[in-house]
Amino acid sequence: MKVRLRFFASLRERLRRSEGECTLPAEATVGDLWNTLCGEFPQLTELGASVSFAVNQEYVDRQHRLAENDEVALIPPVSGG
């Protein structure tokens, strides 16, 4: 299945892109997606536990099952004042 990706803040800067696409096996979870992305982009690994995920504009955990054409937003922690 294919899912659409949206990268925000420091993830967007590290990858030099704001959008992407990933092909995953059926029944894949958000955690599977993250592992696939870290394999393709090792510079993401260090952000591991701090990244939040939203699927179709709703926050989900890493056990959430993905479906064909889901939009997955990857959101690193943000700081500011």
Biopython code that builds the backbone (N, CA, C, O; Angstrom):
import numpy as np
from Bio.PDB.StructureBuilder import StructureBuilder

atoms = [
    (1, "MET", "N", (0.837, -1.170, 0.000)),
    (1, "MET", "CA", (0.000, 0.000, 0.000)),
    (1, "MET", "C", (0.886, 1.239, 0.000)),
    (1, "MET", "O", (2.029, 1.205, 0.458)),
    (2, "LYS", "N", (0.346, 2.316, -0.515)),
    (2, "LYS", "CA", (1.078, 3.587, -0.526)),
    (2, "LYS", "C", (0.427, 4.543, 0.462)),
    (2, "LYS", "O", (-0.796, 4.622, 0.572)),
    (3, "VAL", "N", (1.287, 5.271, 1.183)),
    (3, "VAL", "CA", (0.817, 6.332, 2.068)),
    (3, "VAL", "C", (1.543, 7.608, 1.689)),
    (3, "VAL", "O", (2.677, 7.583, 1.211)),
    (4, "ARG", "N", (0.867, 8.723, 1.911)),
    (4, "ARG", "CA", (1.447, 10.035, 1.641)),
    (4, "ARG", "C", (2.059, 10.566, 2.928)),
    (4, "ARG", "O", (1.500, 10.376, 4.008)),
    (5, "LEU", "N", (3.191, 11.223, 2.820)),
    (5, "LEU", "CA", (3.918, 11.715, 3.989)),
    (5, "LEU", "C", (4.004, 13.228, 3.965)),
    (5, "LEU", "O", (4.152, 13.839, 2.906)),
    (6, "ARG", "N", (3.911, 13.822, 5.140)),
    (6, "ARG", "CA", (4.119, 15.258, 5.307)),
    (6, "ARG", "C", (5.133, 15.437, 6.427)),
    (6, "ARG", "O", (4.930, 14.942, 7.536)),
    (7, "PHE", "N", (6.209, 16.134, 6.145)),
    (7, "PHE", "CA", (7.279, 16.361, 7.110)),
    (7, "PHE", "C", (7.228, 17.804, 7.596)),
    (7, "PHE", "O", (7.049, 18.730, 6.804)),
    (8, "PHE", "N", (7.386, 17.988, 8.904)),
    (8, "PHE", "CA", (7.311, 19.323, 9.482)),
    (8, "PHE", "C", (8.580, 19.676, 10.236)),
    (8, "PHE", "O", (9.322, 18.804, 10.687)),
    (9, "ALA", "N", (8.811, 20.975, 10.362)),
    (9, "ALA", "CA", (9.878, 21.567, 11.181)),
    (9, "ALA", "C", (11.235, 20.920, 10.895)),
    (9, "ALA", "O", (11.669, 20.875, 9.744)),
    (10, "SER", "N", (11.909, 20.419, 11.939)),
    (10, "SER", "CA", (13.274, 19.896, 11.768)),
    (10, "SER", "C", (13.323, 18.664, 10.866)),
    (10, "SER", "O", (14.342, 18.410, 10.224)),
    (11, "LEU", "N", (12.232, 17.897, 10.811)),
    (11, "LEU", "CA", (12.211, 16.754, 9.879)),
    (11, "LEU", "C", (12.270, 17.246, 8.440)),
    (11, "LEU", "O", (12.993, 16.699, 7.607)),
    (12, "ARG", "N", (11.502, 18.282, 8.168)),
    (12, "ARG", "CA", (11.510, 18.859, 6.813)),
    (12, "ARG", "C", (12.900, 19.380, 6.469)),
    (12, "ARG", "O", (13.373, 19.202, 5.346)),
    (13, "GLU", "N", (13.551, 20.021, 7.433)),
    (13, "GLU", "CA", (14.892, 20.557, 7.193)),
    (13, "GLU", "C", (15.915, 19.445, 6.980)),
    (13, "GLU", "O", (16.760, 19.546, 6.091)),
    (14, "ARG", "N", (15.848, 18.393, 7.780)),
    (14, "ARG", "CA", (16.808, 17.288, 7.640)),
    (14, "ARG", "C", (16.656, 16.572, 6.302)),
    (14, "ARG", "O", (17.646, 16.185, 5.681)),
    (15, "LEU", "N", (15.417, 16.400, 5.863)),
    (15, "LEU", "CA", (15.163, 15.651, 4.629)),
    (15, "LEU", "C", (15.130, 16.529, 3.387)),
    (15, "LEU", "O", (15.143, 16.025, 2.264)),
    (16, "ARG", "N", (15.087, 17.854, 3.590)),
    (16, "ARG", "CA", (15.032, 18.817, 2.493)),
    (16, "ARG", "C", (13.832, 18.584, 1.583)),
    (16, "ARG", "O", (13.902, 18.708, 0.360)),
    (17, "ARG", "N", (12.726, 18.239, 2.243)),
    (17, "ARG", "CA", (11.457, 18.060, 1.533)),
    (17, "ARG", "C", (10.317, 18.168, 2.533)),
    (17, "ARG", "O", (10.496, 17.893, 3.719)),
    (18, "SER", "N", (9.179, 18.558, 2.067)),
    (18, "SER", "CA", (8.030, 18.679, 2.959)),
    (18, "SER", "C", (7.016, 17.558, 2.750)),
    (18, "SER", "O", (6.132, 17.352, 3.582)),
    (19, "GLU", "N", (7.145, 16.836, 1.639)),
    (19, "GLU", "CA", (6.212, 15.761, 1.334)),
    (19, "GLU", "C", (6.949, 14.571, 0.750)),
    (19, "GLU", "O", (8.084, 14.685, 0.287)),
    (20, "GLY", "N", (6.288, 13.438, 0.781)),
    (20, "GLY", "CA", (6.855, 12.235, 0.193)),
    (20, "GLY", "C", (5.801, 11.158, 0.100)),
    (20, "GLY", "O", (4.618, 11.388, 0.348)),
    (21, "GLU", "N", (6.257, 9.989, -0.262)),
    (21, "GLU", "CA", (5.384, 8.836, -0.399)),
    (21, "GLU", "C", (6.164, 7.616, 0.041)),
    (21, "GLU", "O", (7.382, 7.559, -0.123)),
    (22, "CYS", "N", (5.471, 6.643, 0.598)),
    (22, "CYS", "CA", (6.137, 5.417, 1.033)),
    (22, "CYS", "C", (5.244, 4.233, 0.698)),
    (22, "CYS", "O", (4.028, 4.291, 0.879)),
    (23, "THR", "N", (5.848, 3.171, 0.215)),
    (23, "THR", "CA", (5.129, 1.934, -0.054)),
    (23, "THR", "C", (5.429, 0.958, 1.074)),
    (23, "THR", "O", (6.589, 0.701, 1.394)),
    (24, "LEU", "N", (4.379, 0.421, 1.667)),
    (24, "LEU", "CA", (4.493, -0.486, 2.805)),
    (24, "LEU", "C", (3.651, -1.723, 2.551)),
    (24, "LEU", "O", (2.740, -1.696, 1.722)),
    (25, "PRO", "N", (3.948, -2.817, 3.260)),
    (25, "PRO", "CA", (3.096, -4.000, 3.138)),
    (25, "PRO", "C", (1.719, -3.754, 3.769)),
    (25, "PRO", "O", (1.572, -2.884, 4.628)),
    (26, "ALA", "N", (0.734, -4.510, 3.346)),
    (26, "ALA", "CA", (-0.596, -4.424, 3.956)),
    (26, "ALA", "C", (-0.465, -4.679, 5.452)),
    (26, "ALA", "O", (0.415, -5.419, 5.891)),
    (27, "GLU", "N", (-1.343, -4.065, 6.222)),
    (27, "GLU", "CA", (-1.361, -4.223, 7.688)),
    (27, "GLU", "C", (-0.208, -3.507, 8.393)),
    (27, "GLU", "O", (0.003, -3.718, 9.587)),
    (28, "ALA", "N", (0.529, -2.677, 7.687)),
    (28, "ALA", "CA", (1.643, -1.958, 8.314)),
    (28, "ALA", "C", (1.110, -0.943, 9.322)),
    (28, "ALA", "O", (0.004, -0.422, 9.179)),
    (29, "THR", "N", (1.914, -0.680, 10.333)),
    (29, "THR", "CA", (1.571, 0.294, 11.363)),
    (29, "THR", "C", (2.416, 1.559, 11.187)),
    (29, "THR", "O", (3.338, 1.605, 10.372)),
    (30, "VAL", "N", (2.078, 2.565, 11.963)),
    (30, "VAL", "CA", (2.870, 3.791, 11.966)),
    (30, "VAL", "C", (4.302, 3.472, 12.405)),
    (30, "VAL", "O", (5.255, 4.044, 11.877)),
    (31, "GLY", "N", (4.452, 2.563, 13.365)),
    (31, "GLY", "CA", (5.785, 2.150, 13.797)),
    (31, "GLY", "C", (6.575, 1.502, 12.669)),
    (31, "GLY", "O", (7.775, 1.738, 12.535)),
    (32, "ASP", "N", (5.910, 0.691, 11.862)),
    (32, "ASP", "CA", (6.570, 0.080, 10.699)),
    (32, "ASP", "C", (7.024, 1.164, 9.719)),
    (32, "ASP", "O", (8.121, 1.098, 9.164)),
    (33, "LEU", "N", (6.167, 2.152, 9.521)),
    (33, "LEU", "CA", (6.526, 3.271, 8.648)),
    (33, "LEU", "C", (7.770, 3.979, 9.176)),
    (33, "LEU", "O", (8.699, 4.248, 8.416)),
    (34, "TRP", "N", (7.793, 4.283, 10.476)),
    (34, "TRP", "CA", (8.941, 4.968, 11.064)),
    (34, "TRP", "C", (10.216, 4.148, 10.877)),
    (34, "TRP", "O", (11.256, 4.698, 10.515)),
    (35, "ASN", "N", (10.147, 2.851, 11.117)),
    (35, "ASN", "CA", (11.320, 1.982, 10.940)),
    (35, "ASN", "C", (11.802, 1.992, 9.490)),
    (35, "ASN", "O", (13.005, 2.011, 9.234)),
    (36, "THR", "N", (10.872, 1.979, 8.552)),
    (36, "THR", "CA", (11.226, 2.038, 7.136)),
    (36, "THR", "C", (11.921, 3.355, 6.808)),
    (36, "THR", "O", (12.935, 3.373, 6.111)),
    (37, "LEU", "N", (11.368, 4.458, 7.315)),
    (37, "LEU", "CA", (11.969, 5.767, 7.046)),
    (37, "LEU", "C", (13.354, 5.883, 7.669)),
    (37, "LEU", "O", (14.257, 6.455, 7.058)),
    (38, "CYS", "N", (13.536, 5.349, 8.875)),
    (38, "CYS", "CA", (14.851, 5.403, 9.522)),
    (38, "CYS", "C", (15.870, 4.558, 8.762)),
    (38, "CYS", "O", (17.055, 4.889, 8.744)),
    (39, "GLY", "N", (15.422, 3.473, 8.136)),
    (39, "GLY", "CA", (16.312, 2.679, 7.308)),
    (39, "GLY", "C", (16.743, 3.429, 6.062)),
    (39, "GLY", "O", (17.883, 3.306, 5.613)),
    (40, "GLU", "N", (15.831, 4.200, 5.510)),
    (40, "GLU", "CA", (16.119, 4.972, 4.300)),
    (40, "GLU", "C", (16.857, 6.275, 4.608)),
    (40, "GLU", "O", (17.689, 6.730, 3.823)),
    (41, "PHE", "N", (16.544, 6.864, 5.753)),
    (41, "PHE", "CA", (17.131, 8.145, 6.159)),
    (41, "PHE", "C", (17.683, 8.014, 7.582)),
    (41, "PHE", "O", (17.010, 8.409, 8.535)),
    (42, "PRO", "N", (18.885, 7.470, 7.745)),
    (42, "PRO", "CA", (19.438, 7.221, 9.085)),
    (42, "PRO", "C", (19.511, 8.466, 9.966)),
    (42, "PRO", "O", (19.537, 8.350, 11.191)),
    (43, "GLN", "N", (19.543, 9.647, 9.368)),
    (43, "GLN", "CA", (19.616, 10.872, 10.155)),
    (43, "GLN", "C", (18.343, 11.097, 10.990)),
    (43, "GLN", "O", (18.334, 11.953, 11.875)),
    (44, "LEU", "N", (17.287, 10.349, 10.721)),
    (44, "LEU", "CA", (16.057, 10.471, 11.500)),
    (44, "LEU", "C", (16.105, 9.676, 12.803)),
    (44, "LEU", "O", (15.366, 9.978, 13.740)),
    (45, "THR", "N", (16.953, 8.682, 12.866)),
    (45, "THR", "CA", (16.976, 7.749, 13.990)),
    (45, "THR", "C", (17.094, 8.444, 15.332)),
    (45, "THR", "O", (16.426, 8.051, 16.288)),
    (46, "GLU", "N", (17.923, 9.460, 15.422)),
    (46, "GLU", "CA", (18.152, 10.121, 16.700)),
    (46, "GLU", "C", (16.912, 10.849, 17.225)),
    (46, "GLU", "O", (16.860, 11.182, 18.409)),
    (47, "LEU", "N", (15.924, 11.103, 16.381)),
    (47, "LEU", "CA", (14.694, 11.762, 16.811)),
    (47, "LEU", "C", (13.655, 10.774, 17.334)),
    (47, "LEU", "O", (12.641, 11.168, 17.909)),
    (48, "GLY", "N", (13.919, 9.493, 17.127)),
    (48, "GLY", "CA", (13.028, 8.386, 17.427)),
    (48, "GLY", "C", (11.854, 8.597, 18.343)),
    (48, "GLY", "O", (10.722, 8.704, 17.872)),
    (49, "ALA", "N", (12.085, 8.660, 19.638)),
    (49, "ALA", "CA", (10.997, 8.672, 20.612)),
    (49, "ALA", "C", (10.244, 9.989, 20.665)),
    (49, "ALA", "O", (9.150, 10.048, 21.226)),
    (50, "SER", "N", (10.798, 11.035, 20.102)),
    (50, "SER", "CA", (10.174, 12.352, 20.262)),
    (50, "SER", "C", (9.255, 12.759, 19.111)),
    (50, "SER", "O", (8.618, 13.810, 19.188)),
    (51, "VAL", "N", (9.170, 11.972, 18.066)),
    (51, "VAL", "CA", (8.332, 12.320, 16.915)),
    (51, "VAL", "C", (6.884, 11.913, 17.194)),
    (51, "VAL", "O", (6.616, 10.822, 17.697)),
    (52, "SER", "N", (5.960, 12.814, 16.857)),
    (52, "SER", "CA", (4.526, 12.504, 16.945)),
    (52, "SER", "C", (4.003, 12.247, 15.536)),
    (52, "SER", "O", (4.579, 12.703, 14.549)),
    (53, "PHE", "N", (2.908, 11.512, 15.467)),
    (53, "PHE", "CA", (2.334, 11.137, 14.179)),
    (53, "PHE", "C", (0.852, 11.488, 14.146)),
    (53, "PHE", "O", (0.136, 11.315, 15.132)),
    (54, "ALA", "N", (0.409, 11.980, 13.008)),
    (54, "ALA", "CA", (-1.012, 12.204, 12.779)),
    (54, "ALA", "C", (-1.374, 11.516, 11.465)),
    (54, "ALA", "O", (-0.690, 11.686, 10.456)),
    (55, "VAL", "N", (-2.440, 10.749, 11.489)),
    (55, "VAL", "CA", (-2.931, 10.086, 10.285)),
    (55, "VAL", "C", (-4.263, 10.731, 9.929)),
    (55, "VAL", "O", (-5.204, 10.738, 10.724)),
    (56, "ASN", "N", (-4.321, 11.268, 8.725)),
    (56, "ASN", "CA", (-5.527, 11.953, 8.259)),
    (56, "ASN", "C", (-5.978, 13.007, 9.275)),
    (56, "ASN", "O", (-7.163, 13.136, 9.585)),
    (57, "GLN", "N", (-4.996, 13.752, 9.780)),
    (57, "GLN", "CA", (-5.184, 14.896, 10.673)),
    (57, "GLN", "C", (-5.658, 14.531, 12.076)),
    (57, "GLN", "O", (-6.227, 15.374, 12.769)),
    (58, "GLU", "N", (-5.433, 13.280, 12.512)),
    (58, "GLU", "CA", (-5.735, 12.875, 13.884)),
    (58, "GLU", "C", (-4.502, 12.214, 14.476)),
    (58, "GLU", "O", (-3.920, 11.314, 13.871)),
    (59, "TYR", "N", (-4.104, 12.667, 15.670)),
    (59, "TYR", "CA", (-2.934, 12.085, 16.319)),
    (59, "TYR", "C", (-3.179, 10.619, 16.636)),
    (59, "TYR", "O", (-4.257, 10.234, 17.088)),
    (60, "VAL", "N", (-2.145, 9.804, 16.385)),
    (60, "VAL", "CA", (-2.232, 8.355, 16.613)),
    (60, "VAL", "C", (-0.941, 7.881, 17.270)),
    (60, "VAL", "O", (0.056, 8.602, 17.293)),
    (61, "ASP", "N", (-0.969, 6.660, 17.804)),
    (61, "ASP", "CA", (0.249, 6.071, 18.349)),
    (61, "ASP", "C", (0.895, 5.175, 17.294)),
    (61, "ASP", "O", (0.369, 5.010, 16.193)),
    (62, "ARG", "N", (2.017, 4.616, 17.643)),
    (62, "ARG", "CA", (2.785, 3.828, 16.669)),
    (62, "ARG", "C", (2.147, 2.488, 16.321)),
    (62, "ARG", "O", (2.560, 1.849, 15.353)),
    (63, "GLN", "N", (1.160, 2.052, 17.080)),
    (63, "GLN", "CA", (0.480, 0.792, 16.795)),
    (63, "GLN", "C", (-0.683, 0.968, 15.819)),
    (63, "GLN", "O", (-1.304, -0.012, 15.407)),
    (64, "HIS", "N", (-0.974, 2.203, 15.455)),
    (64, "HIS", "CA", (-2.083, 2.482, 14.540)),
    (64, "HIS", "C", (-1.823, 1.826, 13.184)),
    (64, "HIS", "O", (-0.751, 1.990, 12.603)),
    (65, "ARG", "N", (-2.811, 1.083, 12.687)),
    (65, "ARG", "CA", (-2.695, 0.451, 11.364)),
    (65, "ARG", "C", (-2.997, 1.463, 10.264)),
    (65, "ARG", "O", (-3.949, 2.239, 10.345)),
    (66, "LEU", "N", (-2.173, 1.430, 9.257)),
    (66, "LEU", "CA", (-2.331, 2.332, 8.124)),
    (66, "LEU", "C", (-3.179, 1.701, 7.030)),
    (66, "LEU", "O", (-3.293, 0.478, 6.942)),
    (67, "ALA", "N", (-3.768, 2.545, 6.206)),
    (67, "ALA", "CA", (-4.568, 2.103, 5.066)),
    (67, "ALA", "C", (-4.076, 2.808, 3.810)),
    (67, "ALA", "O", (-3.426, 3.851, 3.882)),
    (68, "GLU", "N", (-4.388, 2.235, 2.680)),
    (68, "GLU", "CA", (-4.020, 2.810, 1.378)),
    (68, "GLU", "C", (-4.405, 4.285, 1.324)),
    (68, "GLU", "O", (-5.514, 4.667, 1.696)),
    (69, "ASN", "N", (-3.472, 5.101, 0.855)),
    (69, "ASN", "CA", (-3.655, 6.542, 0.654)),
    (69, "ASN", "C", (-3.816, 7.364, 1.924)),
    (69, "ASN", "O", (-4.214, 8.526, 1.850)),
    (70, "ASP", "N", (-3.516, 6.788, 3.095)),
    (70, "ASP", "CA", (-3.517, 7.605, 4.306)),
    (70, "ASP", "C", (-2.489, 8.716, 4.159)),
    (70, "ASP", "O", (-1.466, 8.548, 3.494)),
    (71, "GLU", "N", (-2.769, 9.849, 4.785)),
    (71, "GLU", "CA", (-1.798, 10.933, 4.877)),
    (71, "GLU", "C", (-1.215, 10.890, 6.284)),
    (71, "GLU", "O", (-1.941, 10.993, 7.274)),
    (72, "VAL", "N", (0.096, 10.737, 6.359)),
    (72, "VAL", "CA", (0.769, 10.644, 7.646)),
    (72, "VAL", "C", (1.644, 11.883, 7.820)),
    (72, "VAL", "O", (2.552, 12.140, 7.030)),
    (73, "ALA", "N", (1.348, 12.641, 8.870)),
    (73, "ALA", "CA", (2.169, 13.805, 9.215)),
    (73, "ALA", "C", (3.149, 13.381, 10.295)),
    (73, "ALA", "O", (2.762, 12.765, 11.288)),
    (74, "LEU", "N", (4.419, 13.714, 10.097)),
    (74, "LEU", "CA", (5.466, 13.420, 11.070)),
    (74, "LEU", "C", (5.885, 14.731, 11.690)),
    (74, "LEU", "O", (6.367, 15.634, 11.007)),
    (75, "ILE", "N", (5.692, 14.824, 13.001)),
    (75, "ILE", "CA", (5.837, 16.102, 13.693)),
    (75, "ILE", "C", (6.845, 15.969, 14.815)),
    (75, "ILE", "O", (6.595, 15.270, 15.797)),
    (76, "PRO", "N", (7.988, 16.634, 14.678)),
    (76, "PRO", "CA", (8.989, 16.591, 15.753)),
    (76, "PRO", "C", (8.568, 17.532, 16.885)),
    (76, "PRO", "O", (7.691, 18.375, 16.696)),
    (77, "PRO", "N", (9.183, 17.393, 18.047)),
    (77, "PRO", "CA", (8.855, 18.338, 19.115)),
    (77, "PRO", "C", (9.259, 19.745, 18.680)),
    (77, "PRO", "O", (10.246, 19.931, 17.968)),
    (78, "VAL", "N", (8.495, 20.709, 19.111)),
    (78, "VAL", "CA", (8.806, 22.093, 18.771)),
    (78, "VAL", "C", (9.058, 22.865, 20.051)),
    (78, "VAL", "O", (8.484, 22.572, 21.100)),
    (79, "SER", "N", (9.905, 23.832, 19.945)),
    (79, "SER", "CA", (10.150, 24.706, 21.090)),
    (79, "SER", "C", (9.922, 26.132, 20.644)),
    (79, "SER", "O", (9.928, 26.435, 19.451)),
    (80, "GLY", "N", (9.732, 26.954, 21.558)),
    (80, "GLY", "CA", (9.519, 28.338, 21.204)),
    (80, "GLY", "C", (9.076, 29.110, 22.423)),
    (80, "GLY", "O", (8.965, 28.572, 23.525)),
    (81, "GLY", "N", (8.836, 30.332, 22.207)),
    (81, "GLY", "CA", (8.431, 31.143, 23.347)),
    (81, "GLY", "C", (7.545, 32.268, 22.930)),
    (81, "GLY", "O", (7.108, 33.055, 23.770)),
]
sb = StructureBuilder()
sb.init_structure("model")
sb.init_model(0)
sb.init_chain("A")
sb.init_seg("    ")
for serial, (resi, resn, name, xyz) in enumerate(atoms, 1):
    if name == "N":
        sb.init_residue(resn, " ", resi, " ")
    sb.init_atom(name, np.array(xyz, "f"), 0.0, 1.0, " ", f" {name:<3s}", serial, name[0])
structure = sb.get_structure()
